[in-house]
Amino acid sequence: MDILSIGGLILGFGSLLTAFIIEKGNPAKLLQISAAMIVFGGTIAAVLVSFPMSEIKLAIKHLKMVFMDKKIDFSGIVEQLVQLSDRARKEGLLALEQEIPNIQNPLLKKGLGLVVDGIEGEVIRDILDREVYLAENELRAAAEVFEAAGGYSPTMGIIGTVMGLISVLSNISNPDEVAPAIAVAFVATLYGVSFANLVWLNFGKKIKTKAKQEKMLNEIIVEGLLSIQAGENPRILREKIGGILPEGKQQERQAGEAASATIGG
């Protein structure tokens, strides 16, 4: 589970509700079915009009990325590539065929198969770069659906508030009822703005952030496989793909190498 996503949602809505209660507000007044219908129904309708069904399905499919914390093991992939490179230099590329069934990462598995089959480096790069592009594009398309919902939601909230005010002002014969009715009307704006900034926009941002991490991992795999195909020294491979690692992972790698050197010395 992605604790940051779940904790952030709880903290965000919890803070809003707590602040409302501190200001002597009645939480029951925030539960307005008509406002919810306008904001959520209108937002979903606008999204359905804006995107084809294929992209809507992608958004639903990748929604789990927001709440599932899939650990990306950069260091593990680097070490795996180095080991494959070392074996290829000692036993030849065909020896790597035995490693293919044990590989979990689908891009690495496919790319290693191409290397073993003797495909030229440029062809391998074209094929794998296409795979990387399609994977990233799919996640970005999913993120854009949630970002669009984040854009529509506040507008629907304003529409709900205006509709409520129209109803209030058309029945203004009893002044004592005007203030409470106006307060109820503004619940729609609260729904629209809060869900846009705490849910929809953040869902899109989270998916894009994780897509960026996966793209970085895929780039490491592509460069590593091309180095193996070219027969480069494992040390060169480590330095080449190590430069693609995120800054924090680079520091971990350097610390690990320094520790290894110290023990070896």
C-alpha positions as CSV (number, residue, x, y, z in Angstrom):
1,M,0.0,0.0,0.0
2,D,1.1,3.6,-0.7
3,I,0.9,5.0,2.8
4,L,1.6,8.6,1.5
5,S,-1.4,8.6,-0.8
6,I,-3.8,7.1,1.8
7,G,-2.3,9.2,4.6
8,G,-2.5,12.4,2.5
9,L,-6.1,11.9,1.7
10,I,-7.0,11.2,5.4
11,L,-5.0,14.2,6.5
12,G,-6.4,16.5,3.9
13,F,-10.1,15.8,4.4
14,G,-9.6,15.3,8.1
15,S,-8.1,18.8,8.4
16,L,-10.9,20.4,6.5
17,L,-13.6,18.7,8.6
18,T,-11.8,19.4,11.9
19,A,-11.3,23.1,11.0
20,F,-15.0,23.3,10.1
21,I,-16.0,21.8,13.4
22,I,-13.7,24.2,15.3
23,E,-15.5,27.1,13.6
24,K,-18.7,25.7,15.1
25,G,-19.9,24.3,11.9
26,N,-22.3,21.3,11.8
27,P,-20.8,18.4,9.8
28,A,-24.3,17.2,8.8
29,K,-24.7,20.4,6.7
30,L,-21.8,19.3,4.5
31,L,-23.8,16.2,3.3
32,Q,-25.9,17.6,0.4
33,I,-27.1,15.0,-2.1
34,S,-28.1,17.6,-4.7
35,A,-24.6,19.3,-4.5
36,A,-22.9,15.9,-4.8
37,M,-25.0,15.0,-7.8
38,I,-24.1,18.2,-9.6
39,V,-20.4,18.1,-8.8
40,F,-19.6,14.4,-9.2
41,G,-22.1,13.6,-11.8
42,G,-21.2,16.7,-13.8
43,T,-17.4,16.0,-13.5
44,I,-17.8,12.4,-14.6
45,A,-20.0,13.4,-17.5
46,A,-17.5,16.0,-18.7
47,V,-14.7,13.4,-18.5
48,L,-16.7,10.9,-20.5
49,V,-17.4,13.5,-23.2
50,S,-13.8,14.5,-23.3
51,F,-12.0,11.2,-23.7
52,P,-12.5,8.0,-25.7
53,M,-13.5,4.8,-23.9
54,S,-10.0,3.4,-24.3
55,E,-8.5,6.2,-22.2
56,I,-11.2,6.0,-19.6
57,K,-10.4,2.3,-19.2
58,L,-6.7,3.1,-18.9
59,A,-7.5,5.5,-16.1
60,I,-9.5,2.9,-14.2
61,K,-6.8,0.3,-14.8
62,H,-4.0,2.4,-13.5
63,L,-5.9,4.0,-10.6
64,K,-4.3,1.3,-8.4
65,M,-0.9,2.9,-8.9
66,V,-2.1,5.7,-6.6
67,F,-2.6,3.3,-3.7
68,M,-0.2,0.5,-4.4
69,D,3.4,1.2,-3.6
70,K,5.3,-0.8,-6.3
71,K,9.0,-0.7,-5.3
72,I,11.3,-0.1,-8.2
73,D,14.6,-1.8,-7.5
74,F,17.0,0.3,-9.5
75,S,20.1,-1.2,-7.8
76,G,18.8,-4.7,-8.2
77,I,18.4,-4.2,-12.0
78,V,21.8,-2.7,-12.3
79,E,23.4,-5.7,-10.5
80,Q,21.4,-8.1,-12.6
81,L,22.6,-6.4,-15.8
82,V,26.2,-6.4,-14.6
83,Q,26.0,-10.2,-13.8
84,L,24.5,-10.9,-17.3
85,S,27.3,-8.8,-18.9
86,D,30.0,-10.7,-16.9
87,R,28.6,-14.1,-17.9
88,A,28.2,-13.0,-21.6
89,R,31.9,-12.0,-21.7
90,K,33.0,-15.3,-20.1
91,E,30.7,-17.8,-21.9
92,G,29.2,-15.9,-24.9
93,L,25.8,-14.4,-25.6
94,L,24.2,-17.7,-26.2
95,A,24.8,-18.7,-22.6
96,L,22.4,-16.0,-21.5
97,E,19.5,-17.9,-23.0
98,Q,19.5,-20.0,-19.8
99,E,18.8,-16.8,-17.7
100,I,15.7,-15.7,-19.6
101,P,13.2,-17.9,-17.8
102,N,14.4,-16.5,-14.4
103,I,13.9,-12.9,-15.3
104,Q,10.9,-11.1,-13.9
105,N,11.0,-7.7,-15.6
106,P,9.1,-8.0,-19.0
107,L,11.3,-5.5,-20.8
108,L,14.5,-7.1,-19.7
109,K,13.2,-10.5,-20.6
110,K,12.2,-9.4,-24.1
111,G,15.4,-7.5,-24.7
112,L,17.6,-10.3,-23.5
113,G,15.8,-12.6,-25.9
114,L,16.6,-10.2,-28.8
115,V,20.3,-10.1,-27.7
116,V,20.5,-13.9,-27.6
117,D,18.9,-14.1,-31.0
118,G,21.7,-12.0,-32.5
119,I,19.6,-9.0,-33.5
120,E,21.7,-5.9,-34.4
121,G,22.0,-3.2,-31.7
122,E,20.2,-0.5,-33.6
123,V,17.2,-2.8,-34.2
124,I,17.2,-3.8,-30.5
125,R,17.2,-0.1,-29.5
126,D,14.3,0.7,-31.9
127,I,12.2,-2.2,-30.6
128,L,12.8,-1.5,-26.9
129,D,12.5,2.3,-27.2
130,R,9.1,1.7,-28.8
131,E,8.1,-0.4,-25.8
132,V,9.3,2.3,-23.4
133,Y,7.4,4.9,-25.3
134,L,4.2,3.0,-25.4
135,A,4.4,2.2,-21.7
136,E,5.0,5.8,-20.8
137,N,2.3,7.1,-23.1
138,E,-0.2,4.7,-21.6
139,L,0.4,6.0,-18.1
140,R,0.4,9.6,-19.2
141,A,-3.0,9.1,-20.9
142,A,-4.4,7.7,-17.7
143,A,-3.0,10.6,-15.7
144,E,-4.6,13.1,-18.1
145,V,-8.0,11.8,-17.4
146,F,-7.7,12.5,-13.7
147,E,-6.1,15.9,-14.4
148,A,-9.1,16.8,-16.6
149,A,-11.5,15.8,-13.8
150,G,-9.5,18.1,-11.6
151,G,-10.1,20.9,-14.0
152,Y,-13.9,20.3,-14.4
153,S,-14.6,19.7,-10.7
154,P,-14.3,23.3,-9.4
155,T,-16.4,24.6,-12.4
156,M,-19.1,22.1,-11.6
157,G,-19.0,23.3,-8.0
158,I,-19.6,26.9,-9.1
159,I,-22.5,25.7,-11.3
160,G,-24.0,23.9,-8.3
161,T,-23.6,27.1,-6.2
162,V,-25.2,29.3,-8.8
163,M,-28.1,26.9,-9.2
164,G,-28.6,26.9,-5.4
165,L,-28.5,30.7,-5.3
166,I,-31.0,31.0,-8.1
167,S,-33.4,28.8,-6.0
168,V,-32.8,30.8,-2.9
169,L,-33.3,34.2,-4.5
170,S,-36.4,33.1,-6.3
171,N,-37.9,32.3,-2.9
172,I,-36.7,35.2,-0.9
173,S,-40.1,35.9,0.8
174,N,-38.8,34.6,4.1
175,P,-35.5,36.5,5.0
176,D,-34.8,34.2,7.9
177,E,-34.3,31.3,5.6
178,V,-32.0,33.1,3.1
179,A,-28.7,32.8,5.0
180,P,-28.9,29.0,5.8
181,A,-30.0,28.4,2.2
182,I,-27.0,30.3,0.8
183,A,-24.7,28.4,3.1
184,V,-26.1,25.1,1.7
185,A,-25.6,26.4,-1.8
186,F,-21.9,26.9,-1.3
187,V,-21.4,23.3,-0.3
188,A,-21.2,22.5,-4.1
189,T,-18.2,24.8,-4.4
190,L,-16.6,23.2,-1.4
191,Y,-17.1,19.8,-3.0
192,G,-15.7,20.9,-6.4
193,V,-12.6,22.7,-5.1
194,S,-11.7,20.2,-2.4
195,F,-11.9,17.1,-4.6
196,A,-10.1,18.8,-7.4
197,N,-7.1,19.7,-5.2
198,L,-7.1,16.7,-2.8
199,V,-8.1,13.9,-5.2
200,W,-8.3,14.3,-9.0
201,L,-5.2,16.5,-9.7
202,N,-3.1,14.5,-7.2
203,F,-4.1,11.2,-8.7
204,G,-2.9,12.4,-12.0
205,K,0.4,13.7,-10.5
206,K,1.1,10.5,-8.7
207,I,0.6,8.4,-11.8
208,K,2.9,10.7,-13.8
209,T,5.5,10.6,-11.0
210,K,5.5,6.8,-11.0
211,A,5.5,6.7,-14.8
212,K,8.7,8.8,-14.7
213,Q,10.4,6.3,-12.4
214,E,9.4,3.4,-14.6
215,K,10.7,5.2,-17.7
216,M,14.0,5.7,-15.9
217,L,14.2,2.0,-15.0
218,N,13.4,1.1,-18.6
219,E,16.1,3.4,-20.0
220,I,18.6,1.7,-17.7
221,I,17.5,-1.7,-19.0
222,V,17.9,-0.6,-22.6
223,E,21.3,0.8,-22.2
224,G,22.5,-2.2,-20.2
225,L,21.3,-4.6,-22.8
226,L,22.9,-2.7,-25.6
227,S,26.2,-2.7,-23.6
228,I,25.9,-6.5,-23.2
229,Q,25.2,-6.9,-26.9
230,A,28.2,-4.8,-27.7
231,G,30.4,-6.9,-25.4
232,E,31.4,-4.1,-23.2
233,N,33.3,-4.6,-19.9
234,P,30.9,-5.0,-16.9
235,R,32.7,-2.1,-15.2
236,I,32.0,0.1,-18.1
237,L,28.4,-1.1,-18.1
238,R,28.0,-0.3,-14.4
239,E,29.3,3.3,-14.9
240,K,27.2,3.9,-18.0
241,I,23.9,2.8,-16.5
242,G,24.8,4.1,-13.0
243,G,24.7,7.6,-14.4
244,I,21.0,7.2,-15.3
245,L,20.0,6.4,-11.7
246,P,18.1,9.0,-9.6
247,E,20.4,11.1,-7.5
248,G,19.6,9.2,-4.3
249,K,20.2,5.8,-5.9
250,Q,23.5,7.1,-7.3
251,Q,24.7,7.9,-3.8
252,E,23.6,4.5,-2.6
253,R,25.5,2.8,-5.4
254,Q,28.7,4.9,-4.7
255,A,28.4,4.1,-1.0
256,G,28.1,0.4,-1.7
257,E,31.0,0.4,-4.1
258,A,33.2,2.3,-1.5
259,A,32.2,-0.2,1.2
260,S,33.1,-3.1,-1.1
261,A,36.4,-1.5,-1.9
262,T,37.2,-1.0,1.8
263,I,36.4,-4.6,2.6
264,G,38.4,-5.8,-0.4
265,G,41.3,-3.7,0.7
